[in-house]
Amino acid sequence: MYQKNILDNGIRVVSEEVPFANSIALGVWVRTGSRNEDETNQGVSHFLEHLLFKGTTRRTARQIAEELEAVGGIINAFTTKEYTCFYTRVLAEHLDLAIDVLSDMLFNSLLAVEDIEKEKKVILEEIKMYEDSPDELVHDLFAQTIWPGHPLGRAILGTYETVTNLNRDIIYRYYKEQYNSANIVLAAAGKFNTAELVAKLQATFGLKTCPGKQGEYLPPKSRPRVSINIKDTEQVQICLGVPGLPQDDAAIYALQALNNILGGGLSSRLFQIIREEQALAYSVYSYHAGFSDSGLFTVYAGTSPDNYLQVIALILEEIASLKNKGITAQELKRTKDQIRGNLLLAQENVNHRMSRLGKTELTFGRVITAEEVIERLNEVTEDDVQAIARRIFQPEYLSLTTLGPEVEPLDLAECARRAGI
């Protein structure tokens, strides 16, 4: 059973005691990511995430890395489009150290000019590495295709030009604007006493005044189109998809089931047909990225240029089948069992429990437990899955992005209509 507390400065704490665990996962979740940036500071969220590891008024960068690793713990962070997370996992006896390091990073980081210039080189190398990974880059290009000019369509890392232009004034201003009490959630799961944990967090995270409020997001306007991007590679990377659903949409669980059946694993329709039966691709899958006010449903495949049109046709045929014929009772039962199993297995890991607490509190203003997800998923019917397929898969909604050798442009909406979508 989780508990929710609020520190004196307004920072929220969500926690769950896990009696069988020997460790604690502690995360600082901040509601800011690449979506909070504009064209002039693109990449600053991710840059700031790096900088908080570069030294504080009490610790050097080496000490931040060494202190938790010296006791067998881990410390890391990641940035998404709508939030940033810093987290640790340590044995229960080292909780005080974990709290001290994380709070020190959050409130006392130096953001020194020399560290900024040095880290800039690291991130520019990270961008180059990313651009040399076409199977990853194509997903950013797809978001850019469907949401041009909107922050959700921009890369989290930023561009070579925008990262080069970042300086301490820009970064510090962003930190002061975004890292406020309304935007911060502390999440903990593992072996601890909740009252003692909250008291420790109040004595560290709770003492600092962090005024501010959550910013408002402008929903993106999708622009369905086809984007052919040429790169010297052997395979064509394909992303084909449509606008999806906001995270709090009533049909989100039906969409989860649909995604799982279409391309959610090795037993999914697309994997079985495109890889196992036709041997046209090594990697093929689908996913739904949900945001606070929008979403993006994507099918990905990497294939040889000669197979490109055939793979597109097979993807469209399976989408048409979902829309026109629906799914079987056996498929729905299997996907419910699969998702339930994944959720309950993840519950054995305190990191997953902590992540669920932090992410759902930050996103929805309340914790959504694994049990609630399973209950809502069990209510999904075959008709619900077909209804959401009919809702989102419209020929005029479809977009396509390719990256790799030059391929034949196509009229995607016309291809979709011929496939029966």
Disulfide bonds with the S-S distance in Angstrom:
none
